[in-house]
Amino acid sequence: MLPGQTFGVAMAKKKKGRGKAKKAEQKQEAATQQGTPDLQMERLKIEDNSKDEDALLDEAIKLAAAEKEDQVGKVFAKKHSNVCYHGYVETEDCLVVEDFSEAFFAGFISPGVANLGLSMMAARAATNEKYPELWDESSKSKLKLVASFFLFNATQHVLEGNIERAQLFAAIAYFFQEYIAVCVDKQKAMRHSSKVLELVQADLHTLVKYLKKNIPCNCLDKKYKEVKSITKMGVCRNGNCSLPNRVVERSKMLYCTRCRDANYCSRECQKAAWPFHKELCDET
């Protein structure tokens, strides 16, 4: 082999060695950036787990929403062919009416019922966007069905012993009855919010009497006989009343002689509430 050929072979080997070294460096850099095969597998597992967690979170949110919707649905009495509807008649509007009622109820209980004003605002907001037409004067027949649907549920819950639910349904039924009388028929100057408040916290005598009076069947006759000896209770409209839950015997209450709506446990509470009640009272 000639000297020049020897040098050429040496250079070729050197270049080949440099190429191998460069490839080795690239592999090392890639390994440094990506980690060993085990680390890469671990990274893939983490990414997969992360995706799984996101999917599980999305699924959990969907399930929670579905469960909440289902729970609201379960609050309403199931209708069967062999069960009295207590005056509620299914019509072609019943699906809209029942969907509207469930949305209203979900909104009503969303802030809790400690503040009746907030509950009504939330209930109205929950139905305004989807069913604005039901709040129109031309929807009297549907609104009457809504009231009837709530009466049906309130009555059924009394019969099943679910008194707290019955109280809420009865209060909402009365609200819609008053809404029709005031805003649709223009028969009254204002809604009687005291009655709504009293039904939310109603004793069994007050609750059953109201429902019995507003359903055409005799399903509550037996129950009324059982509870009519219970003392009727009312709720003082003074928000700062010192009585527990502001509840007092109805026969001992004082009524505002101007609006015949607000009632109080004492003259002191009536005077204390007057600055707040005055604006509402002047609406009559």
Summary of the structure (lengths in Angstrom):
residues: 284
radius of gyration: 35.2
end to end distance: 122.2
largest distance: 129.3
contacts: 780
relative contact order: 0.06
helix: 69%
strand: 4%
